[in-house]
């Protein structure tokens, strides 16, 4: 499971011209689910997102979590995060989970982040979405549940 984690001042998702989700300060999570991912990957990544201390304290140091700053989390399913671009000129998606599995794990991830006491908003699975964000910093991290963090 991979996540592009972006610290935002605000972010929103629009589907067919209508805003379906929005947050103020917090994390925008572009979440990719791999074919070998399971509950352990979900738990590990959700815990990291909820507790990563990457928001500035009064001294200007990244020392606070999204929970500490009263922020929200907008989770958007994005299978392209699982792309393999090493060979050729066209990305391969053989490492991405099938849609049924991906949706279940995506929803489980959002649920676990919410259970950590955070406001969670989501995109619309498999929809053509327009994602808008104001990246704060900019601060962006790439997390992979299969790598130690």
C-alpha positions, 0 to 999 in steps of 0.5 A: 500500500502506498500513499502520497501524503500532502500537508494542505491548507485545504483540499477538495474533491469534485465529481461531475461539477459538484464538490463531494468532499473537502477539508481545511488544514490537514492531510490529503492522502492519495492512496494506492492499494497493491495486489498483495496488501491486507489488513496489516498494511492498512493498520500500519499506514493508517497509524503513520498518517494519524501520528506523523509529526509533520505540522509546525509547532510554535517554534516552527519545527515539524513536531505536531501530528494532524490530530495535534493541530485539529486537522482533517484527512481527505483520502482519495483512492488513486491506483496510479500510485501503484504504477511501475514506470521502470520499463518502456514509456507506458506505466504498468499496473500489474501491482495494483489490487483488483477494484473489489479488493482495493475498494474494501482496503481503501474504505478500511483505511479511511475507517481506521484513520477516523477511529484514531479520532480524526475528521475523515473525508473521502473521494468517490471510488473509481469516479473521475475526480477533480482534486484541488489542494493548497499544498502547505509548505510544500510538504509531501511524503511518499509512504509505502507499507512494505518499507520500514518506517 
